Amino acid sequence: MPEQSHPPLALIEAIIPVATLILLVALSYHLFGDGGTSGPNQVALVIATMVAVVVTRRHGYTLDELRNAAIASVSTGIGAIFILFAVGALIGTWALSGTLSAMVYYGLQLLNPNYFYVTTAAICALVSFGIGSSWTVVGTIGIGLMGISSNMGLDPAITAAAIISGAYFGDTTSPLSDSANLAAGAANADLYDHIRETSLISILALLLSLGVFWFFSGTASFDASAKMAAINKAFHISPALFAPLILVVGLALLKIPPFTTIFIGALAGGVLAVIVAPDRVIAFANADDSVPGWLGLVKGVWLALASGYVSTSGDPAIDMLATRGGMSSMLDTIWLVITAFAFGGVVEKTGILARLIAPIIGVAKTAGSLIAALVAAVVATNVATADQYLAVVLPGRMFKNEFAARGMSPVALSRSIGASATPTSALIPWNSCGAYMTATLGVSTFSYSPYAVFNIASPMLTIVAAFLGIRMLTRKASNLS
């Protein structure tokens, strides 16, 4: 049976649900601050979804249609949900084994607080380009860098922003990046043409980021010897503790899917803990003499995977560093992702997003204004659907004909999408990417966003380049058809 057609929404009807969400999230931040992700933002998303249902019901959409749209949208987020579970498990076993503490220990030895932010961004950019995954970089190296920053007494918001800025450089420029491949595919552009053109924007945005993070550098002296001694006493630091990290990076380079890569890393952390610190594992499991030794080891690793490791070294600083992780620590974020995807499903199904974007296309008369309109549509999609992949695919689909009608190359479309959709997804608290960054790094999206220079600069530079006519390729000039 063909799908029933529905009359289009008026512009004000399309604005109401999205405006409701933005206002409620702003009110949530005003009332609850960073605690909004622990429930208030989820309530805001549910209310905004109900507003969307009420607004669109008069256009003939049935409750069954809207419910099914929400369920289908949430199902697309299952992959992200399982990655969140895997990251929580990885943090728990890496804390138990001492891998996280080893990252902090050697980081304190090698890194200097006077250039920590710029070094952090550079390291994350290099690794993310190699493996093509911002989530993997943030969920592994990023966690260790946050621990180092905390022990150096540095600003966690700037540190998180430096990690994210570097991580998203690789996500926009690496041929291994799934979002880069998706942007090229959405515009029917050659992948390597897309990478070449996007890299021009991304490299400039990264250089700008490094300059800003260098500006944030201080000149204070720092003696890490006492902290390093305390970490070594509690965890007996050695290079062997990096084995799970090396395994994760290797699997990522082999392009093993993120969930598999990260969860194998979590299991490797548990195995390493059993090998290097069995007494710590059994003590964490609270196993008494009636529990066989091997069963106590299983219990300890199981607990670290499920609910995270709780350090009881007696040193408050060490216990704060090492007490973390577990799948259960991600439940608030998963709650946020589910409600956000449900809202996005209703918004997409009812044509709210298309109605908001259509007037933007209509007023774009020049190539520069068309690119600006595309970037605005991408950001709006990231806000409304809470998913960076939809922010790549939907605007790509909606602008493709307009770009072709004006004789513009597919790579001009893909570059503009890739340089704006992927970076800005991390700046929106209820987007799956923003929620992931907050859950993993322990810093709210509102706190790190003002410092996430790469993520802000990339779409802005895309617009500036368009208005200046830089690399505005035509189909003939790019040899693409």
VMD Tcl script that draws the C-alpha trace (Angstrom):
set ca {
  {0.00 0.00 0.00}
  {1.55 3.37 -0.98}
  {2.44 5.75 1.82}
  {-0.22 8.38 2.46}
  {0.73 11.90 1.36}
  {0.38 14.74 3.83}
  {-0.03 18.47 3.23}
  {3.18 20.43 3.85}
  {3.72 22.21 7.14}
  {3.67 25.96 7.44}
  {7.03 27.47 8.32}
  {5.88 28.49 11.81}
  {4.70 24.92 12.45}
  {8.16 23.61 11.57}
  {9.85 26.17 13.78}
  {7.77 25.47 16.91}
  {9.18 21.99 17.87}
  {12.83 22.94 17.20}
  {12.46 26.27 19.01}
  {10.81 24.45 21.92}
  {13.77 22.10 22.20}
  {16.35 24.89 22.09}
  {14.49 26.96 24.68}
  {14.01 23.99 27.03}
  {17.66 22.95 26.80}
  {18.73 26.55 27.47}
  {16.41 26.63 30.49}
  {17.80 23.28 31.62}
  {21.34 24.66 31.51}
  {20.22 27.77 33.43}
  {18.53 25.70 36.16}
  {20.78 22.64 36.38}
  {24.09 23.68 34.81}
  {26.24 20.76 33.71}
  {23.86 18.37 35.46}
  {21.32 18.78 32.68}
  {22.57 15.68 30.87}
  {21.58 13.53 33.85}
  {17.87 13.88 33.19}
  {16.62 17.42 32.48}
  {17.81 17.48 28.87}
  {16.20 14.11 28.27}
  {12.90 15.47 29.58}
  {13.30 18.50 27.28}
  {13.70 16.17 24.29}
  {10.63 14.14 25.21}
  {8.53 17.30 25.57}
  {9.83 18.67 22.26}
  {8.95 15.35 20.60}
  {5.40 15.56 21.96}
  {5.13 19.14 20.71}
  {6.20 17.93 17.25}
  {3.53 15.21 17.42}
  {0.81 17.69 18.38}
  {1.84 20.19 15.68}
  {1.95 17.59 12.90}
  {-1.16 15.62 13.85}
  {-3.37 18.22 12.13}
  {-1.64 17.32 8.86}
  {-2.91 13.77 8.99}
  {0.02 11.96 10.60}
  {-1.22 9.12 12.79}
  {0.24 8.23 16.15}
  {1.31 4.88 14.70}
  {3.25 6.61 11.91}
  {5.02 8.93 14.32}
  {5.73 6.18 16.83}
  {7.22 3.98 14.12}
  {9.34 6.90 12.88}
  {10.71 7.44 16.38}
  {11.42 3.71 16.84}
  {13.14 3.49 13.44}
  {15.30 6.48 14.27}
  {16.30 5.08 17.66}
  {17.23 1.81 15.96}
  {19.78 3.68 13.82}
  {21.45 4.81 17.03}
  {21.97 1.29 18.38}
  {25.51 1.25 17.00}
  {26.38 4.43 18.92}
  {24.78 3.02 22.07}
  {26.89 -0.14 21.94}
  {30.03 1.92 21.36}
  {29.18 3.92 24.48}
  {28.82 0.67 26.45}
  {32.17 -0.52 25.07}
  {33.92 2.73 26.05}
  {32.51 2.50 29.58}
  {33.79 -1.07 29.85}
  {37.19 -0.08 28.46}
  {37.60 2.76 30.97}
  {36.72 0.39 33.82}
  {39.26 -2.33 32.95}
  {41.97 0.13 31.95}
  {41.55 1.80 35.34}
  {41.76 -1.62 37.03}
  {44.83 -2.75 35.10}
  {46.70 0.53 35.51}
  {46.72 1.40 31.80}
  {45.09 4.77 32.43}
  {47.46 5.47 35.29}
  {50.42 4.56 33.07}
  {49.23 7.04 30.45}
  {49.08 9.73 33.11}
  {52.45 8.71 34.60}
  {54.38 8.90 31.34}
  {52.41 11.95 30.24}
  {53.50 13.80 33.37}
  {57.06 12.80 32.57}
  {57.00 13.79 28.92}
  {54.49 16.64 28.61}
  {54.90 20.15 29.90}
  {51.95 22.22 31.17}
  {53.35 25.26 29.35}
  {52.56 23.71 25.97}
  {50.19 20.92 27.00}
  {47.09 22.12 25.12}
  {48.83 22.55 21.77}
  {50.65 19.23 22.16}
  {47.39 17.49 23.03}
  {45.67 18.81 19.90}
  {48.64 17.83 17.72}
  {48.88 14.29 19.14}
  {45.14 13.67 18.72}
  {45.22 15.07 15.16}
  {48.09 12.78 14.20}
  {46.51 9.65 15.67}
  {43.03 10.42 14.36}
  {44.38 10.91 10.85}
  {46.04 7.50 11.12}
  {42.95 5.62 12.31}
  {40.15 7.83 10.99}
  {37.98 7.76 14.12}
  {37.45 10.67 16.49}
  {35.46 8.48 18.88}
  {38.28 5.94 19.22}
  {40.87 8.67 19.82}
  {38.74 10.39 22.45}
  {37.81 7.09 24.12}
  {41.42 5.96 24.51}
  {44.17 8.60 24.30}
  {41.73 11.35 25.23}
  {40.92 9.77 28.58}
  {44.60 9.57 29.48}
  {45.21 13.17 28.44}
  {42.33 14.32 30.65}
  {43.98 12.53 33.57}
  {47.31 14.20 32.84}
  {45.61 17.59 32.60}
  {43.88 17.09 35.94}
  {47.15 16.21 37.64}
  {48.80 19.29 36.14}
  {46.00 21.48 37.44}
  {44.99 22.59 33.93}
  {41.56 23.65 32.71}
  {39.51 20.51 31.86}
  {37.30 22.40 29.39}
  {40.26 23.63 27.33}
  {41.88 20.19 27.52}
  {38.69 18.51 26.28}
  {38.44 21.06 23.48}
  {42.05 20.41 22.43}
  {41.42 16.66 22.37}
  {38.23 17.09 20.34}
  {39.79 19.61 17.94}
  {42.62 17.21 17.15}
  {40.36 14.16 16.97}
  {38.00 15.74 14.45}
  {40.86 16.74 12.16}
  {41.35 13.07 11.31}
  {37.62 12.47 11.08}
  {37.39 15.04 8.27}
  {40.63 14.29 6.39}
  {41.47 10.60 6.78}
  {40.46 8.22 3.98}
  {39.73 5.72 6.77}
  {37.04 7.98 8.27}
  {33.48 6.70 7.87}
  {32.06 10.24 7.89}
  {34.49 11.36 5.16}
  {33.48 8.37 3.04}
  {29.81 9.13 3.69}
  {30.20 12.81 2.70}
  {31.88 11.82 -0.57}
  {29.18 9.22 -1.23}
  {26.33 11.62 -0.45}
  {27.57 14.00 -3.15}
  {28.72 11.32 -5.62}
  {32.25 12.70 -5.37}
  {35.51 10.79 -5.65}
  {36.81 10.04 -2.16}
  {40.36 11.24 -2.77}
  {39.18 14.41 -4.50}
  {36.98 14.98 -1.45}
  {39.89 14.36 0.95}
  {42.17 16.71 -1.01}
  {39.66 19.57 -1.04}
  {38.51 19.09 2.56}
  {42.12 18.96 3.77}
  {42.68 22.53 2.58}
  {40.02 23.73 5.01}
  {40.89 21.27 7.78}
  {44.63 22.00 7.79}
  {43.96 25.73 8.05}
  {41.44 25.11 10.86}
  {43.96 22.90 12.66}
  {46.73 25.50 12.37}
  {44.35 28.11 13.75}
  {43.50 25.72 16.60}
  {47.15 25.09 17.43}
  {47.76 28.84 17.50}
  {44.89 29.42 19.91}
  {45.93 26.55 22.17}
  {49.50 27.89 22.17}
  {48.05 31.24 23.28}
  {46.37 29.45 26.22}
  {49.73 28.06 27.34}
  {51.09 29.26 30.66}
  {54.52 29.83 32.10}
  {54.13 28.23 35.51}
  {56.69 25.76 36.83}
  {55.51 22.22 37.52}
  {57.06 19.43 39.56}
  {55.40 16.09 38.88}
  {57.80 13.92 40.87}
  {55.54 13.50 43.92}
  {52.49 12.61 41.81}
  {54.50 10.22 39.66}
  {55.88 8.50 42.75}
  {52.36 8.09 44.17}
  {51.03 6.65 40.89}
  {53.97 4.25 40.62}
  {53.49 3.10 44.20}
  {49.82 2.32 43.62}
  {50.06 0.71 40.17}
  {53.70 -0.38 39.60}
  {53.95 1.43 36.29}
  {55.74 -0.21 33.35}
  {55.51 0.03 29.53}
  {53.69 -3.32 29.53}
  {50.57 -1.51 30.72}
  {50.26 0.06 27.26}
  {49.49 -3.30 25.65}
  {45.70 -2.71 25.47}
  {46.23 0.74 23.93}
  {48.59 -0.66 21.29}
  {46.05 -3.39 20.53}
  {43.22 -0.87 20.08}
  {45.28 1.35 17.77}
  {46.33 -1.70 15.74}
  {42.74 -2.90 15.36}
  {41.63 0.60 14.36}
  {44.35 0.76 11.70}
  {43.05 -2.57 10.38}
  {39.64 -0.89 10.10}
  {37.96 -3.24 12.56}
  {34.55 -1.72 13.49}
  {34.71 0.67 16.49}
  {32.56 -1.38 18.86}
  {34.60 -4.53 18.25}
  {37.87 -2.63 18.53}
  {36.98 -0.89 21.76}
  {35.38 -3.88 23.46}
  {38.35 -6.10 22.61}
  {40.48 -3.37 24.18}
  {38.28 -3.55 27.27}
  {38.69 -7.32 27.52}
  {42.43 -6.94 26.98}
  {42.53 -4.52 29.89}
  {40.84 -7.12 32.10}
  {43.26 -9.85 31.02}
  {46.21 -7.53 31.65}
  {44.89 -6.73 35.13}
  {44.72 -10.44 35.95}
  {48.32 -10.92 34.75}
  {50.03 -7.90 36.32}
  {47.90 -7.23 39.41}
  {45.87 -10.29 40.46}
  {45.85 -9.17 44.09}
  {44.29 -5.86 43.11}
  {41.62 -7.63 41.05}
  {40.71 -10.01 43.88}
  {40.66 -7.17 46.43}
  {38.34 -5.19 44.16}
  {36.05 -8.22 43.86}
  {35.85 -8.43 47.68}
  {36.45 -12.15 47.29}
  {36.86 -14.03 50.57}
  {38.62 -17.33 51.19}
  {35.53 -19.33 50.22}
  {35.76 -18.04 46.63}
  {38.36 -19.82 44.47}
  {41.16 -17.56 43.32}
  {40.34 -17.82 39.63}
  {36.68 -17.06 40.31}
  {37.65 -13.97 42.28}
  {39.67 -12.77 39.29}
  {36.70 -13.29 36.99}
  {34.44 -11.41 39.40}
  {36.81 -8.46 39.64}
  {37.15 -8.03 35.87}
  {33.40 -8.53 35.44}
  {32.69 -5.77 37.95}
  {35.13 -3.41 36.21}
  {33.39 -4.03 32.88}
  {29.92 -3.55 34.32}
  {30.20 -0.84 36.96}
  {33.75 0.45 36.72}
  {36.78 0.28 39.01}
  {36.82 1.86 42.47}
  {40.32 2.63 43.70}
  {40.99 2.28 47.43}
  {44.67 3.24 47.56}
  {44.11 5.69 50.40}
  {45.56 8.57 48.39}
  {42.62 10.87 47.44}
  {44.33 12.12 44.27}
  {45.09 8.59 43.06}
  {41.61 7.35 43.94}
  {40.06 10.23 41.99}
  {42.23 9.40 38.99}
  {41.57 5.65 38.99}
  {37.92 5.43 40.10}
  {35.95 5.47 36.89}
  {34.32 3.60 34.05}
  {31.89 0.73 33.65}
  {29.00 0.24 31.27}
  {26.62 1.61 33.88}
  {28.43 4.97 33.79}
  {27.10 5.48 30.25}
  {23.41 4.98 31.04}
  {22.57 8.69 31.35}
  {24.23 9.36 28.01}
  {22.41 6.45 26.37}
  {19.15 7.82 27.77}
  {20.00 11.14 26.12}
  {20.84 9.47 22.79}
  {17.56 7.50 22.76}
  {15.38 10.55 23.42}
  {17.37 12.65 20.91}
  {17.01 10.06 18.15}
  {13.29 9.73 18.86}
  {12.90 13.49 18.39}
  {14.99 13.34 15.22}
  {12.86 10.55 13.79}
  {9.64 12.52 14.21}
  {11.25 15.67 12.79}
  {12.48 13.87 9.69}
  {9.28 11.89 9.13}
  {6.99 14.91 9.28}
  {9.10 17.08 7.00}
  {9.90 19.64 9.69}
  {13.56 19.73 8.71}
  {12.86 19.98 4.98}
  {10.43 22.84 5.64}
  {13.05 24.72 7.62}
  {15.73 24.23 4.94}
  {13.63 25.06 1.86}
  {13.51 28.85 2.46}
  {17.27 28.87 3.02}
  {17.87 27.37 -0.43}
  {15.43 29.81 -1.96}
  {17.34 32.94 -0.87}
  {20.80 31.64 -1.89}
  {21.53 33.50 -5.12}
  {25.35 33.32 -5.30}
  {27.75 30.41 -4.89}
  {28.93 31.85 -1.58}
  {25.40 32.21 -0.23}
  {24.56 28.70 -1.42}
  {27.48 27.27 0.57}
  {26.45 29.37 3.59}
  {22.91 28.03 3.23}
  {24.24 24.47 3.05}
  {26.32 24.93 6.22}
  {23.27 26.40 8.00}
  {21.19 23.42 6.85}
  {23.85 21.01 8.08}
  {23.96 22.62 11.53}
  {20.15 22.67 11.67}
  {20.09 18.96 10.84}
  {22.65 18.24 13.56}
  {20.44 20.14 16.01}
  {17.14 18.63 14.90}
  {18.09 15.01 14.27}
  {20.93 14.60 16.81}
  {22.92 12.53 14.33}
  {25.98 13.55 12.31}
  {25.29 10.94 9.64}
  {21.85 12.38 8.92}
  {23.50 15.82 8.88}
  {25.67 14.51 6.05}
  {23.06 12.60 4.06}
  {19.93 14.80 4.28}
  {21.46 18.17 3.27}
  {23.51 16.37 0.63}
  {20.34 14.97 -0.84}
  {18.48 18.30 -0.63}
  {21.25 20.46 -2.15}
  {22.57 18.05 -4.80}
  {20.24 19.20 -7.58}
  {20.84 22.88 -6.83}
  {24.62 22.42 -7.00}
  {24.25 20.51 -10.29}
  {21.94 23.18 -11.74}
  {24.59 25.81 -11.07}
  {27.33 23.71 -12.66}
  {29.17 23.20 -9.37}
  {31.29 20.11 -8.83}
  {30.09 17.30 -6.54}
  {33.32 17.71 -4.56}
  {32.34 21.32 -3.77}
  {29.21 19.88 -2.18}
  {30.97 17.03 -0.37}
  {33.74 19.32 0.95}
  {31.22 21.78 2.37}
  {29.24 18.98 4.03}
  {32.29 17.18 5.42}
  {33.87 20.33 6.84}
  {30.67 21.34 8.63}
  {28.56 18.29 9.52}
  {31.18 16.22 11.30}
  {32.88 18.95 13.40}
  {29.69 20.72 14.52}
  {28.08 17.49 15.73}
  {30.36 17.58 18.79}
  {29.12 21.07 19.75}
  {25.48 20.05 20.34}
  {24.76 18.55 23.79}
  {22.01 16.17 22.67}
  {23.69 15.11 19.44}
  {25.13 11.60 19.75}
  {28.63 13.02 19.22}
  {28.29 15.79 21.80}
  {26.78 13.34 24.28}
  {29.64 10.88 23.66}
  {32.34 13.52 24.21}
  {30.74 14.65 27.46}
  {30.32 11.12 28.78}
  {33.84 10.06 27.84}
  {35.82 13.14 28.86}
  {33.67 14.19 31.80}
  {33.27 17.79 30.59}
  {29.92 19.24 29.52}
  {29.40 20.27 25.91}
  {28.55 23.80 27.02}
  {31.90 24.02 28.83}
  {34.23 22.81 26.08}
  {32.40 24.17 23.02}
  {33.72 27.78 23.25}
  {37.29 26.41 23.09}
  {36.73 23.77 20.37}
  {38.47 25.95 17.80}
  {38.70 23.38 15.01}
  {35.03 22.47 15.24}
  {33.98 26.14 15.07}
  {36.58 27.27 12.52}
  {36.03 24.48 9.99}
  {32.48 25.45 8.94}
  {33.30 29.16 9.20}
  {36.32 28.81 6.93}
  {34.19 26.85 4.49}
  {31.83 29.81 4.20}
  {34.65 32.36 3.97}
  {36.38 30.37 1.21}
  {33.10 30.21 -0.72}
  {32.49 33.95 -0.57}
  {36.10 34.59 -1.62}
  {35.68 32.18 -4.52}
  {38.53 29.92 -3.36}
  {38.47 26.41 -4.87}
  {34.86 26.75 -6.02}
  {35.22 23.96 -8.55}
  {32.88 23.51 -11.46}
  {32.09 20.15 -12.99}
  {34.33 20.85 -15.95}
  {37.22 22.10 -13.81}
  {37.12 19.10 -11.49}
  {36.59 16.55 -14.31}
  {33.73 15.09 -12.35}
  {30.39 14.24 -13.79}
}
mol new
graphics top color blue
foreach p $ca { graphics top sphere $p radius 0.5 }
foreach p [lrange $ca 0 end-1] q [lrange $ca 1 end] { graphics top cylinder $p $q radius 0.2 }
display resetview
